[in-house]
């Protein structure tokens, strides 16, 4: 035989060129062609053609490696004879090879241009007859292979017949393995099985596994085919049902849904572009099968387009007299705020269009910002919509999500418009200062287009995709802190400040609004519950300290609940609330009214501060002790207040002669500046004169008037600079019983904003220099000499005597 003649000259060992194979393996007696393109592989082929046409074919362990090394190759390959070579136009070589024998690589011969290997050949013995055990294994493999051919449908019967006609056990096993869709690792296991019996057993195991996989694939295919047949059957029956429904005139199924949507579309007067879009989506919905999930998405989108008020308007009547009556009925005080709102409404009436900047009601909590906006809607007879922006961090909450996302929906603005059902409501954007930005976007930037009168006529929502006209909406915003609103957004709004209420205003609000509402809520109408003005004043003075009336409302509700329990238990039918009952219901007094300081004290000054909750009293304490010039600042002070303290101390040092203080006092004493309630952070630019006065008082041993409060910043030259928040600070001082307030000269123009009742009861002292502050706060020196000796040099000498500070030594 020709094959035997070619095999005869093969030596048991030899050196041959090696060609690495990627994703391919050649068995002995197997004829195969493949393309070769790598330079080393081409060199190996050329060398083989020069020698005796013999070459070793070894598979790579990882087919992704382009430049394999010896560690990347399996150690058992196939010695093959190159039967034919042909160069292709793309530069690669197509080669036809025939496997001859298994070749085990002993070592690699160093050669930079190609791989050369020393191999040992392992040939199956041809002259021995198969044993009975081997014949039984061959039969089992043949049976399994027959089952595999029937199940796979990838091999024909001719191939099967050609394979099973092979008598040689080793060659038979190799041919069966070559026709199986195995991974390279599994094929390599067959190739490395030099023992024929072991090779057949391994092949039998592989065939058994493959047959089980094919059986499972056949079962899955049958189930899928049955399901497809069922779906086709259902579709056919559904189409028949539709035809029957059309003949009978039934209103069921998708057709009735589409007809219902078209009827709604005809009823609404939509703009042409919106009408065209809805019609297009309805036609699309009609073509979608009712079982498809996409139909739900399209239906939801159509419902939103039909629900939005594209053309509907409220019959708004701009009546100034009615608007003024509603504002006065629902809000006590706030005269300037009401006047500004009425001016805004008057302009709307004259121009008959929403114009001008957006109103921003700014002030501490509980002063009536939201209720003012609701009153504006009531006075204009427009629907009122409130959207809270607190905690909004994603601009998609304003502009909506795109329809490609699961669960997409319009933004809060268009959701509010759907709730209003008209295109000209009063829209309240509550807590606009509480918005934040992060990696998901900046909602404040999304608000710019909506609040700009020049742009909001074509507001774009990502979900709706059609520009929506917001130009007829009256937007009102609220905020606690204007500094937290971005500048471009704040520029589009006109700020109306609500500072807080005086004690008299709180009393009237409690009598006219809070108490009647709580009586009604707790079923205590009529004479079941009597609450006098003295009781309300007790609550205002000793149980609340706030700019608004929110806490006062809670306390009134608490008293009503406890009285309702007494009446429901049958203990009493009518209750007149007394001071003792208030103390029993609410506990002891929380605050002392009108007692900022009970007496004049050295180094203690009442300052005024602005907070988000309104104005507040800020006490500054200074203590002077022997030391070496250290300055200690405590009380959770911010950087601005720390700098104010340093500036105040420098000013006092520059005025040491006028204050009768030794020029070198800073070398002999330590100064401790403390602001009580150290757990609360404090910062701001208006505590300069307060700290300077406290330091001067402590160093001169002169007490500060307890009925004086002050606010203002000081420079190194003693100039007093203007501050902000004077109205809030004045109200706080008035609540605390302060009757003299020192303010910067530059803030004298702001006195007109302070309520008249405060101006009547509080004396304001405008100053331009720190010397005037000390004259007012420390009092007349001649008068004070009688009670507090001011021989400062003697006091300093006494401060550092060894007798007074025994154990510490004399400070020089």
DAVEN-V632743 format. One record per pair of residues at least 6 apart in sequence whose C-alpha atoms are under 7 Angstrom apart, sorted by the first residue. I is the first residue (numbers start at 1). GAP is how many residues later the second one is. Records with the same first field share a line. If there is no record, write none. Layout:
I->GAP + GAP
//
This chain:
12->108 + 109
13->106 + 107 + 108
14->104 + 105 + 106
15->101 + 102 + 103 + 104
16->38 + 39 + 40 + 100 + 101 + 102
17->27 + 30 + 31 + 38 + 39 + 98 + 99 + 100
18->26 + 37 + 38 + 39 + 97 + 98 + 99
19->22 + 25 + 37 + 38 + 39
20->37 + 38 + 39 + 40
21->36 + 37 + 38 + 39
22->37 + 38 + 41
23->40 + 161
24->35
25->34
26->52 + 73
27->51 + 72 + 147 + 164
28->50 + 71 + 72 + 73 + 74
29->69 + 70 + 71 + 142
30->68 + 69
31->66 + 67 + 68
32->64 + 65 + 66
33->61 + 62 + 63 + 64
34->60 + 61 + 62
35->57 + 58 + 59 + 60
36->6 + 56 + 57 + 58
37->55 + 56
40->73 + 74
41->73
43->70 + 71
44->70 + 71
48->6 + 7
53->28 + 29
54->25 + 26 + 27 + 28
55->24 + 25 + 26
56->21 + 22 + 23 + 24
57->20 + 21 + 22 + 23
58->15 + 16 + 18 + 19 + 20
59->14 + 15
60->12 + 13 + 14
61->11 + 12 + 13
62->10
75->29 + 30
76->27 + 28 + 29 + 116
77->25 + 26 + 27
78->21 + 22 + 23 + 24 + 25
79->20 + 21 + 22 + 23 + 24
80->17 + 18 + 19 + 20
81->16 + 17 + 18 + 19
82->14 + 15 + 16
83->13 + 14 + 15
84->11 + 12
85->8 + 9 + 10 + 11
86->7 + 8 + 9
87->6 + 7
88->6
101->20 + 21 + 22
102->19 + 20 + 21
103->16 + 17 + 18 + 19
104->15 + 16 + 17
105->12 + 13 + 14 + 15
106->12 + 13 + 14
107->10 + 11
108->8 + 9 + 10
109->7 + 8
122->72
124->46
134->63
137->63 + 64
138->31 + 62
141->63
142->22
144->63 + 64
145->62
148->63
149->6
151->63
152->62
163->9 + 12 + 13
166->6
169->27
170->26
173->26 + 27
190->9
193->6
254->32 + 36
258->24 + 28
269->42
270->40 + 41
278->24
281->17 + 21
285->10 + 13
288->7
307->111
308->109 + 110 + 113
309->108 + 109 + 112 + 113 + 114
310->113
311->112
312->110 + 111
313->109 + 110 + 111
314->68 + 108 + 110
316->64 + 65 + 66
317->63 + 64
318->31 + 62
320->22 + 26
322->57
323->56
324->18
326->49 + 53
327->11 + 48
332->173 + 177
333->172
337->159
348->6 + 7
354->117 + 118 + 120
355->98
357->135 + 136 + 137
358->93 + 117 + 118 + 134 + 135 + 136
359->117 + 118 + 134 + 135 + 136
360->116 + 117 + 118 + 133 + 134 + 135 + 136
361->8 + 116 + 117 + 118 + 134 + 135 + 136 + 137
362->116 + 117 + 118 + 133 + 134 + 135 + 136
363->116 + 117 + 134 + 135 + 136
364->116 + 183 + 248 + 249 + 250
365->115 + 183 + 248
366->182 + 183 + 184
367->131 + 133 + 180 + 181 + 182
369->109
373->55 + 103
374->10
377->6 + 7 + 49
382->43 + 44
383->37 + 42 + 43
384->41 + 42 + 43
385->31 + 35 + 41 + 42 + 43
386->41 + 42 + 43 + 44
387->41 + 42 + 43
388->41 + 42 + 43
389->40 + 41 + 42 + 43 + 45 + 46
390->41 + 42 + 44 + 45
391->43 + 44 + 45
392->43 + 44
393->42 + 43 + 44 + 45 + 49 + 50
394->46 + 47 + 48 + 49
395->46 + 47 + 48 + 51
396->15
397->14 + 15
398->13 + 14 + 15 + 45 + 48
399->11 + 12 + 47 + 62 + 63
400->9 + 10 + 11 + 61 + 62 + 63
401->7 + 8 + 9 + 61 + 62
402->6 + 60 + 61
403->60
409->54
410->51 + 53 + 54
411->50
417->6
423->49 + 50
424->48 + 49 + 50
425->48 + 49
426->47 + 48 + 49
427->46 + 47 + 48 + 49
428->47 + 48 + 49
429->47 + 48 + 49
430->47 + 48
431->47 + 48
432->45 + 46 + 47
433->46 + 47 + 48 + 49 + 51 + 52
435->9
437->6
448->41
449->6 + 7 + 10
450->6 + 9
451->41
452->40
453->18
456->13 + 14 + 15
457->11 + 12 + 13 + 14
458->9 + 10 + 11
459->8 + 9 + 10 + 11
460->6 + 7 + 8
480->132
481->131
499->115 + 228 + 229
500->47 + 48 + 114 + 228
501->46 + 47
502->229
503->232
506->43
507->29 + 30
514->39
515->41
518->39 + 42
519->6 + 41
522->38 + 39 + 42
527->47
528->45 + 46 + 47
529->45 + 46 + 47
530->45 + 46 + 47
531->45 + 46
535->43 + 44
539->13
540->12
541->52
542->47 + 48 + 49 + 50 + 51
543->46 + 47 + 48
544->7 + 8
546->67
547->66 + 67
559->26
566->6
567->6
593->143 + 144
594->141 + 142 + 143
595->141 + 142
596->140 + 141
597->109
598->108
599->107
600->103 + 104 + 105 + 106
601->102 + 103
602->95 + 96 + 99 + 100 + 101 + 102
603->18 + 19 + 20 + 91 + 92 + 94 + 95 + 100
604->15 + 16 + 17 + 18 + 90 + 100
605->14 + 15 + 16 + 85 + 89 + 99
606->11 + 12 + 13 + 14 + 102 + 103 + 104
607->10 + 11 + 12 + 13 + 80 + 83 + 102 + 103 + 104
608->8 + 9 + 10 + 101 + 102 + 103 + 121
609->6 + 7 + 8 + 9 + 120
610->6 + 115 + 118 + 119
614->114
615->113 + 114 + 116 + 117
616->113 + 116
617->115 + 116
619->56 + 57
620->54 + 55 + 71 + 74
621->52 + 53 + 54 + 73
622->49 + 50 + 51 + 52 + 72 + 73 + 76
623->48 + 49 + 50 + 75
624->45 + 46 + 47 + 48 + 74 + 75
625->44 + 45 + 46
626->42 + 43 + 44 + 174
627->41 + 42 + 43
628->39 + 40 + 41 + 42
629->37 + 38 + 39 + 40 + 41
630->40 + 41
631->39 + 40 + 41
632->39 + 40 + 41
633->39 + 40 + 41
634->39 + 40 + 41
635->39 + 40 + 41 + 42 + 43
636->42 + 43 + 44 + 45 + 46
637->44 + 45 + 46
638->44 + 45
640->43 + 44 + 45
641->42 + 43 + 44 + 46
644->43 + 44
645->43 + 46
647->68 + 69
648->40 + 43 + 44 + 66
649->43
650->66
651->65 + 66 + 67
652->40 + 44
656->6 + 7
657->6
659->41
660->132 + 133
661->39 + 131 + 132
662->131
668->143
685->28
686->25 + 26 + 27 + 37
687->24 + 25 + 26
688->24 + 25 + 26
689->22 + 23 + 24 + 25 + 81
690->20 + 21
693->81
697->6 + 7
700->90 + 92
701->89
702->76 + 86 + 88
703->75
704->73 + 74
705->72 + 73
707->31 + 32 + 33
708->30 + 31 + 32 + 33 + 69
709->29 + 31 + 32 + 33
710->31 + 32 + 33
711->31 + 32
712->8 + 9 + 10 + 11 + 31 + 32
713->7 + 8 + 9
714->6 + 7
718->51 + 52
719->49 + 50 + 51
720->24 + 48 + 49 + 50
721->23
722->22 + 24 + 25
727->26 + 27
734->24
739->22 + 23 + 24
740->22 + 23 + 24
741->22 + 23 + 24
742->22 + 23 + 24
743->21 + 22 + 23 + 24
744->22 + 23 + 24
745->21 + 22 + 23
748->18
767->6
800->10 + 11
801->9
802->7 + 8
//
